[in-house]
Amino acid sequence: MFKNWKNWYFVILLIVVFSLISDGTSKKSSKKPENSMIFSEFLQNMKDKKIESVVIKGDLIEGKLKPSKVGEPASNFSSQVVLYPKLLEELEENNIPTEVKIEPASKGFNFMKIVDVFSSLLWIVILVMLFKSMKGDKFGVGKSNVKMFTPDMQNVRFSDVLGIDEAKQDVSEIVDFLRDPKKYSRLGAKIPKGVLLIGPPGTGKTLLAKAIAGEAGVPFFSTSGSEFVEMFVGVGASRVRSLFEQATKNAPCLVFIDEIDAVGRHRGSGYGGGNDEREQTLNQLLVEMDGFAINKGVIVIAATNRVDVLDNALLRPGRFDRQVYIDLPDLKGREAILSKYMKEVNILSDVQAINVARGTPGFSGADLANLVNEAALIAARNNRKQITEDDFEYARDKILMGAEKKSKTMSPDEIKNTAYHEAGHALCAVLLPEVDPIHKATIIPRGRSLGLVQKLPERDKVSVNITEIKSDIAVAMAGRISEELFFGKNKVTTGASADIKMATDYARSAVIKWGLSDKIGPVFYGSDEENGYKCSEATSREIDEEVKKMLEDGYKLAKTTITKNKAKLEKLAKALLEYETLTGDEVRAIVHGKKVSIKKKNTKKINDFKRISSVPLTDTKTIKKKEENV
């Protein structure tokens, strides 16, 4: 019965009930008598000789008023006595008969006094209980919302984590320690107290943490850094204490904190010198991790993709002793991940995971899972029973570039301009050195672009050289140059805005980050949006001049290439107008003057699209309406 009194809902119910009782009794006791008058009115009537007699009972005055007309009876009145020492003296001066009655003390218990005393005691008890509840956090405000997974609830193993073999090898010691801690303790070895998983989103950091717990067969506590940060100061620290109390009771175990940068940022940063609540939470986390004993068996695993913003105290030895970098999967890793997800869907037997993997450089594990699912959705939408390579191709293009927008309204001049623009990109991509091979060129709008040329590297690239950078800048400038050469400067459109931005960012990185400028030299002038360059004003001007020079050199290179191969570019543009999309092999065959039979795509000709307006192309007669052999 006593425990029920500590339930907050029971306390609130008591408060409501006794508030109603007190309210009812107060209304009852404060009910005004009939014919009452205020004290000032009573004094005025006394001076005007209108009062016939008065009876004083404690703080209450009762009496009779003289009738206003002869023959009428006297009327009764009552008034509340206020502090007025001359009351009896003035009543005597006005010859008003006055009687003072002293009421005897009430015998027995007074119910109203009992209610008042009991209500006061009840409020005192409630306040004490509330104080104790808040101190002990019985309401759960400072209690951690961590999710606990017991060993029988975990079905993730290292075999389910693919494409990050090096990372799995780095954390294998933790699994071995959790299985057999004496193996290490008898040698005096200390297992890392914390493991920080660093890598881009979707690379499998959370999955790897679950696999560690699944392999070790220990409880797994999962939470996020944002769970600790609250508006009220001290709540986050209380939740950190609660989390580690639970973990210690279930040791050996793993504690996984996802997105730890939400609570682990540099202290003293931000507006006003930092956030008190976040910093107190971080301080408590540092204390809990540093307070671990060797035999506690609690290992903290955290994940982030922003290691640069973490406080140095988190990264020192004794806290997160081991940092594991999880990068995007390479070709072999992508093949393994795709093979796993392809087994879960119904695909044709001739669809090979390695072929899909070659066309997905830069995809994370989550991206590849999404690719397989997207391909399945496309196949189902087209009423196919099995997934084909074309479905994977379409799914990849949709993820990278957005869905096709064939219903987009475009004028014939805009379509023609787009065809020559993309033909310029494609021509330079084929002819310039060390440019990634073209996968396809299309003038079908996707996402924000009206057309595009897609390039895919032949292998996983971890670095680029100056020749590649100059060629890529030239390819980016080629679309604008093509518009200028074929339609004149007055017809150049804004379609090259994204190309110019990409080329500028590329050139700027080459100058200030990669040290590839002869004039600036191998010096790092890293910059950010808030602080700008980390250099003097004079050096900043030199950087801007060098970036502009690199862009101008790329512009000249692209213009020279297109001018020398103007006829080839026109053939490419006409083929794009006729067939909308050309494969990489078809583009290369046209540029190198080889004969190629361009296959009909599974789409209508461009002149049949409803997105075309009624205005005819300026040179429609010159566009062949049949298959073109070059």
Salt bridges, closest charged atoms under 4 A:
ASP23 OD2 - LYS27 NZ 3.41
GLU62 OE1 - LYS57 NZ 3.40
ASP165 OD1 - LYS168 NZ 3.69
GLU173 OE1 - ARG322 NH2 3.01
ASP176 OD2 - LYS183 NZ 2.75
GLU215 OE1 - ARG179 NH2 3.10
GLU230 OE2 - ARG239 NH1 2.70
ASP290 OD1 - ARG316 NH2 3.12
ASP290 OD2 - ARG319 NH2 3.86
ASP308 OD1 - ARG306 NE 3.40
ASP311 OD1 - ARG267 NH2 3.01
GLU374 OE2 - LYS398 NZ 2.95
ASP391 OD1 - ARG384 NH2 2.16
GLU393 OE1 - ARG396 NH2 2.83
GLU393 OE2 - HIS439 NE2 2.44
GLU393 OE2 - LYS440 NZ 3.54
ASP397 OD1 - ARG396 NE 3.88
ASP397 OD2 - LYS440 NZ 2.37
GLU404 OE1 - LYS406 NZ 3.83
GLU404 OE2 - ARG446 NH2 3.07
ASP436 OD1 - LYS461 NZ 3.24
ASP460 OD1 - ARG334 NH1 2.93
GLU468 OE1 - LYS461 NZ 2.66
ASP472 OD1 - LYS455 NZ 3.49
GLU483 OE2 - HIS421 ND1 2.59
ASP499 OD2 - HIS421 NE2 3.16
ASP499 OD2 - HIS425 NE2 3.03
ASP505 OD2 - LYS501 NZ 3.03
GLU537 OE2 - ARG541 NH1 3.43
ASP544 OD1 - ARG508 NH1 3.65
GLU545 OE1 - LYS519 NZ 3.49
ASP553 OD2 - LYS549 NZ 3.19
GLU578 OE2 - LYS605 NZ 3.19
ASP585 OD1 - ARG588 NH2 2.89
GLU586 OE1 - LYS601 NZ 3.48
ASP619 OD1 - LYS416 NZ 3.00
